[in-house]
Amino acid sequence: MGGRTAASRRARWRYWFDGWMSRGTKAIMALLALATVVFVVVLGTIAWLVAKFVDPGSMAPDPGDSPWDYLWNALMRTLDAGTMGGDQGWWFRLLMLLVTIGGIVIVASLIGIVSGAFDAKVAELRQGRSTVLEHDHTLILGWNSKVLTIVSELVTANESRGRTAIVIVADQDKVDMEDAIHAAVPRFGRTKLVCRTGDVKSPHDIAIGSPQSARSIILLAPDGVDDPDADVIKTALALTSGPNRSDVVYQIVGELKNEANLGVAQLAGGDEVEWILNSDFIGRVIVQSCRQSGLAIVYQELLSFSGNECYFTAQPTLAGSTYFQAQLAFPDSTVIGIASGDDVRVNPPADTVIGTDDELVVIAQDDSTIRLGTPAVVDATGVSVRQAAPRKPEHTVILGANRHLPNMLSELDEYAVAGSTVDIVTRAKVPKLPAFERLTVTVSPSDQTHRDVLETLALTADDHIIVLPETDRFAPDVADNRTLITLLLLRDLELRQQVKFSVVTEMLDDTNRELAEVTEADDFIVSDKLIACALAQISEARRFKALYDELFAASGSEIYLHPAMDYVAPGVDVDFTTVHEAARRRGETAIGYRLNEHAHQPDANYGVRVNPPKTERRSFGPGDSIIVLAET
């Protein structure tokens, strides 16, 4: 019974001690201080008793000193071993030696505790757990390969805004995030970067980024997980329905990889979140680009904050004017549509009257360059009367397959003429394809990176060739490597057969695009970069989502590159106002041109010029194109 009682006491003592130690650094230091007091009192009292009663006169200090003097001496020797140097009397020296040895243990323990607490605090500061005190900032929740592009685009967009901040909260090391971003974006100008470590699916950690005071919020799906959409949907739910939710209406844009998750995402985010479907968005861009060489360059410029991009501008003095009159009123900007609240109309009829509350959608170098001028005078003498050639069935060859394929083919089916065909060449698993109205699709289980496979396809200049990275079969870098091999083989076939193929390529890494440019493919679609640019622009103004839905949908008006000879007479020197008039007669809006002689020159933007001044004069020849917004 006594053993069980003793064991029970030991267990209770251990339990109390474990609980006390778990309280942290302050509790440990308090316990060490108590042990020091007990140690000093015990040995100081023993020294006083020996000096008083056992061996008076043989110990230092003076035996007549009070017990407090002995306690003080013991404390000093505990904290500083050097005070033993002048001690006399062997009894006193022995006791003080014990005090000093105990002091060494106590001081070493104290140093260890303080050092550990300091290291823990440094680690906490390194993680960045303090609440952000910024206002009117852009908050990015999550981390993936698009972050660097998004930050770069936002920094460019902020150049005309003044001092502002970009805040990133992600399950990554704070210092690692900052190092990666600063390596990719060396100049931030007046934009401040703030990184914080946290779980973006937790309302508590989301609050670190101060979403209630953010101008906009971007939700990113993580890389390298089986179901990235589930994570980003949880983030949207934690943000919009969390316990600390404020009354502020958030402006949120998020990305989804699987269209099947859109319904659940809309339930989680409500009306506050605009969702971009990666596969749908990229599929539309690839399909439209494969049919028109140079279109991808136009998209990249419009989606990026560098170069020319789209803006919404209110111009009350143009109320009552027609859409075409508004086009001629801007000397350095191109009007492409009218926005009435959240309703965005791209390329409306030329006689559409602008309302008092309407805004114009314009393409401009910067918002500071949007200005009205003297309306341009139309000179119709250079307008061509040639009719556009009728559309014919098309043959498309797709080398590779990934999750974009079903959406891509559905989009192509809406554009294609009946009788068009598609050949898919890949050893990757082809996703389940829907039924098509105009397309006939065949699948060849061959490896597109083999020369003999490409030679058996008997490719011609009339074929549209799409090269896709096989992301479901290979890691991103390996998929890009295989894409590069395919492009090199196609380039070799071109040289040997003396023919020019129409090739559009989806790349995953922008650095690989730079390597692939030596193959002289028509267009490179860097999917992550385009999605990142779209996220950045929609975060600045959510009406960009409605604009992009108009521009990239098969219905309504989209961007086309039509032969310049359909608009202006060959070899005639005309200004761009004449091109606007020619486009108006066809129910279209002209936004730029492409010169065939520069089509393969990166330093000349591959011949693409978006938003030329109305007064710019030039002549166009065969092979040149006019970039327009049109129904077909």
ZICOR-V966555 format. One record per residue. N is the residue number from 0. RES is the residue in one small letter. PHI is phi in whole degrees, 0 to 359 (* if undefined). Layout:
BEGIN
N & RES & PHI
N & RES & PHI
END
This chain:
BEGIN
0 & m & *
1 & g & 295
2 & g & 296
3 & r & 294
4 & t & 294
5 & a & 296
6 & a & 296
7 & s & 296
8 & r & 295
9 & r & 297
10 & a & 295
11 & r & 294
12 & w & 296
13 & r & 299
14 & y & 297
15 & w & 295
16 & f & 295
17 & d & 298
18 & g & 295
19 & w & 294
20 & m & 294
21 & s & 287
22 & r & 285
23 & g & 110
24 & t & 299
25 & k & 298
26 & a & 294
27 & i & 295
28 & m & 293
29 & a & 295
30 & l & 294
31 & l & 294
32 & a & 296
33 & l & 297
34 & a & 297
35 & t & 295
36 & v & 299
37 & v & 298
38 & f & 299
39 & v & 296
40 & v & 296
41 & v & 296
42 & l & 287
43 & g & 295
44 & t & 294
45 & i & 298
46 & a & 299
47 & w & 293
48 & l & 295
49 & v & 295
50 & a & 293
51 & k & 272
52 & f & 238
53 & v & 269
54 & d & 218
55 & p & 299
56 & g & 84
57 & s & 258
58 & m & 238
59 & a & 255
60 & p & 286
61 & d & 301
62 & p & 301
63 & g & 276
64 & d & 296
65 & s & 283
66 & p & 303
67 & w & 296
68 & d & 297
69 & y & 293
70 & l & 296
71 & w & 297
72 & n & 300
73 & a & 296
74 & l & 295
75 & m & 297
76 & r & 289
77 & t & 293
78 & l & 275
79 & d & 214
80 & a & 295
81 & g & 293
82 & t & 287
83 & m & 283
84 & g & 303
85 & g & 255
86 & d & 291
87 & q & 229
88 & g & 88
89 & w & 289
90 & w & 300
91 & f & 292
92 & r & 298
93 & l & 297
94 & l & 296
95 & m & 292
96 & l & 296
97 & l & 298
98 & v & 298
99 & t & 295
100 & i & 298
101 & g & 297
102 & g & 296
103 & i & 300
104 & v & 297
105 & i & 294
106 & v & 295
107 & a & 299
108 & s & 296
109 & l & 297
110 & i & 298
111 & g & 297
112 & i & 294
113 & v & 297
114 & s & 297
115 & g & 297
116 & a & 295
117 & f & 296
118 & d & 297
119 & a & 296
120 & k & 292
121 & v & 298
122 & a & 297
123 & e & 295
124 & l & 294
125 & r & 297
126 & q & 292
127 & g & 73
128 & r & 252
129 & s & 283
130 & t & 291
131 & v & 287
132 & l & 250
133 & e & 280
134 & h & 221
135 & d & 59
136 & h & 256
137 & t & 263
138 & l & 255
139 & i & 252
140 & l & 252
141 & g & 111
142 & w & 215
143 & n & 205
144 & s & 293
145 & k & 273
146 & v & 302
147 & l & 298
148 & t & 293
149 & i & 299
150 & v & 298
151 & s & 300
152 & e & 293
153 & l & 293
154 & v & 298
155 & t & 296
156 & a & 295
157 & n & 279
158 & e & 300
159 & s & 263
160 & r & 268
161 & g & 108
162 & r & 289
163 & t & 207
164 & a & 220
165 & i & 244
166 & v & 248
167 & i & 240
168 & v & 242
169 & a & 206
170 & d & 276
171 & q & 223
172 & d & 293
173 & k & 303
174 & v & 294
175 & d & 297
176 & m & 297
177 & e & 297
178 & d & 297
179 & a & 296
180 & i & 289
181 & h & 294
182 & a & 291
183 & a & 272
184 & v & 236
185 & p & 290
186 & r & 239
187 & f & 252
188 & g & 59
189 & r & 264
190 & t & 266
191 & k & 260
192 & l & 256
193 & v & 230
194 & c & 245
195 & r & 224
196 & t & 266
197 & g & 185
198 & d & 272
199 & v & 286
200 & k & 268
201 & s & 258
202 & p & 303
203 & h & 296
204 & d & 287
205 & i & 299
206 & a & 298
207 & i & 301
208 & g & 277
209 & s & 51
210 & p & 296
211 & q & 294
212 & s & 250
213 & a & 280
214 & r & 288
215 & s & 205
216 & i & 227
217 & i & 243
218 & l & 255
219 & l & 245
220 & a & 279
221 & p & 290
222 & d & 275
223 & g & 75
224 & v & 240
225 & d & 291
226 & d & 228
227 & p & 296
228 & d & 297
229 & a & 299
230 & d & 293
231 & v & 289
232 & i & 291
233 & k & 298
234 & t & 297
235 & a & 298
236 & l & 292
237 & a & 296
238 & l & 284
239 & t & 271
240 & s & 233
241 & g & 292
242 & p & 295
243 & n & 261
244 & r & 299
245 & s & 270
246 & d & 277
247 & v & 292
248 & v & 276
249 & y & 280
250 & q & 250
251 & i & 236
252 & v & 228
253 & g & 223
254 & e & 249
255 & l & 230
256 & k & 263
257 & n & 242
258 & e & 296
259 & a & 296
260 & n & 268
261 & l & 297
262 & g & 300
263 & v & 295
264 & a & 297
265 & q & 293
266 & l & 294
267 & a & 289
268 & g & 267
269 & g & 63
270 & d & 280
271 & e & 274
272 & v & 247
273 & e & 262
274 & w & 256
275 & i & 252
276 & l & 273
277 & n & 304
278 & s & 295
279 & d & 293
280 & f & 296
281 & i & 293
282 & g & 300
283 & r & 295
284 & v & 297
285 & i & 295
286 & v & 297
287 & q & 294
288 & s & 287
289 & c & 293
290 & r & 271
291 & q & 216
292 & s & 298
293 & g & 98
294 & l & 294
295 & a & 299
296 & i & 295
297 & v & 297
298 & y & 299
299 & q & 298
300 & e & 289
301 & l & 290
302 & l & 277
303 & s & 267
304 & f & 279
305 & s & 267
306 & g & 82
307 & n & 263
308 & e & 219
309 & c & 270
310 & y & 221
311 & f & 255
312 & t & 223
313 & a & 267
314 & q & 228
315 & p & 303
316 & t & 291
317 & l & 267
318 & a & 301
319 & g & 94
320 & s & 279
321 & t & 273
322 & y & 300
323 & f & 291
324 & q & 298
325 & a & 294
326 & q & 299
327 & l & 280
328 & a & 276
329 & f & 251
330 & p & 289
331 & d & 240
332 & s & 228
333 & t & 243
334 & v & 280
335 & i & 237
336 & g & 184
337 & i & 232
338 & a & 248
339 & s & 244
340 & g & 66
341 & d & 271
342 & d & 272
343 & v & 245
344 & r & 250
345 & v & 263
346 & n & 53
347 & p & 290
348 & p & 305
349 & a & 299
350 & d & 267
351 & t & 298
352 & v & 272
353 & i & 277
354 & g & 278
355 & t & 293
356 & d & 259
357 & d & 281
358 & e & 245
359 & l & 259
360 & v & 263
361 & v & 232
362 & i & 259
363 & a & 212
364 & q & 293
365 & d & 198
366 & d & 297
367 & s & 286
368 & t & 266
369 & i & 282
370 & r & 209
371 & l & 274
372 & g & 218
373 & t & 292
374 & p & 307
375 & a & 293
376 & v & 263
377 & v & 277
378 & d & 246
379 & a & 274
380 & t & 293
381 & g & 266
382 & v & 287
383 & s & 281
384 & v & 252
385 & r & 290
386 & q & 270
387 & a & 293
388 & a & 290
389 & p & 295
390 & r & 283
391 & k & 237
392 & p & 301
393 & e & 242
394 & h & 244
395 & t & 242
396 & v & 247
397 & i & 249
398 & l & 257
399 & g & 107
400 & a & 204
401 & n & 206
402 & r & 292
403 & h & 285
404 & l & 301
405 & p & 300
406 & n & 296
407 & m & 297
408 & l & 290
409 & s & 296
410 & e & 293
411 & l & 297
412 & d & 298
413 & e & 286
414 & y & 274
415 & a & 288
416 & v & 272
417 & a & 306
418 & g & 98
419 & s & 288
420 & t & 232
421 & v & 224
422 & d & 248
423 & i & 255
424 & v & 242
425 & t & 189
426 & r & 261
427 & a & 286
428 & k & 290
429 & v & 275
430 & p & 301
431 & k & 299
432 & l & 258
433 & p & 284
434 & a & 282
435 & f & 240
436 & e & 269
437 & r & 246
438 & l & 261
439 & t & 247
440 & v & 248
441 & t & 236
442 & v & 239
443 & s & 246
444 & p & 282
445 & s & 234
446 & d & 270
447 & q & 288
448 & t & 269
449 & h & 257
450 & r & 301
451 & d & 295
452 & v & 293
453 & l & 294
454 & e & 293
455 & t & 288
456 & l & 284
457 & a & 52
458 & l & 292
459 & t & 232
460 & a & 292
461 & d & 275
462 & d & 281
463 & h & 264
464 & i & 249
465 & i & 241
466 & v & 252
467 & l & 248
468 & p & 285
469 & e & 272
470 & t & 289
471 & d & 279
472 & r & 249
473 & f & 227
474 & a & 294
475 & p & 307
476 & d & 292
477 & v & 292
478 & a & 299
479 & d & 295
480 & n & 297
481 & r & 292
482 & t & 298
483 & l & 296
484 & i & 298
485 & t & 299
486 & l & 295
487 & l & 296
488 & l & 293
489 & l & 295
490 & r & 297
491 & d & 294
492 & l & 297
493 & e & 300
494 & l & 293
495 & r & 284
496 & q & 263
497 & q & 55
498 & v & 220
499 & k & 248
500 & f & 276
501 & s & 263
502 & v & 239
503 & v & 239
504 & t & 233
505 & e & 265
506 & m & 247
507 & l & 262
508 & d & 245
509 & d & 295
510 & t & 294
511 & n & 290
512 & r & 300
513 & e & 298
514 & l & 291
515 & a & 288
516 & e & 298
517 & v & 293
518 & t & 279
519 & e & 59
520 & a & 293
521 & d & 293
522 & d & 217
523 & f & 242
524 & i & 257
525 & v & 270
526 & s & 300
527 & d & 299
528 & k & 292
529 & l & 295
530 & i & 297
531 & a & 298
532 & c & 297
533 & a & 296
534 & l & 299
535 & a & 296
536 & q & 291
537 & i & 293
538 & s & 294
539 & e & 283
540 & a & 205
541 & r & 294
542 & r & 292
543 & f & 297
544 & k & 298
545 & a & 296
546 & l & 296
547 & y & 293
548 & d & 300
549 & e & 289
550 & l & 290
551 & f & 257
552 & a & 278
553 & a & 288
554 & s & 271
555 & g & 81
556 & s & 263
557 & e & 233
558 & i & 272
559 & y & 229
560 & l & 247
561 & h & 258
562 & p & 304
563 & a & 298
564 & m & 292
565 & d & 282
566 & y & 243
567 & v & 229
568 & a & 292
569 & p & 296
570 & g & 77
571 & v & 270
572 & d & 282
573 & v & 228
574 & d & 268
575 & f & 286
576 & t & 298
577 & t & 297
578 & v & 296
579 & h & 300
580 & e & 295
581 & a & 297
582 & a & 292
583 & r & 300
584 & r & 296
585 & r & 259
586 & g & 73
587 & e & 234
588 & t & 238
589 & a & 278
590 & i & 235
591 & g & 169
592 & y & 208
593 & r & 226
594 & l & 265
595 & n & 295
596 & e & 293
597 & h & 252
598 & a & 298
599 & h & 242
600 & q & 246
601 & p & 301
602 & d & 290
603 & a & 255
604 & n & 56
605 & y & 57
606 & g & 82
607 & v & 273
608 & r & 231
609 & v & 259
610 & n & 58
611 & p & 288
612 & p & 299
613 & k & 299
614 & t & 274
615 & e & 293
616 & r & 246
617 & r & 194
618 & s & 251
619 & f & 242
620 & g & 234
621 & p & 302
622 & g & 94
623 & d & 282
624 & s & 228
625 & i & 255
626 & i & 268
627 & v & 225
628 & l & 262
629 & a & 209
630 & e & 287
631 & t & 220
END
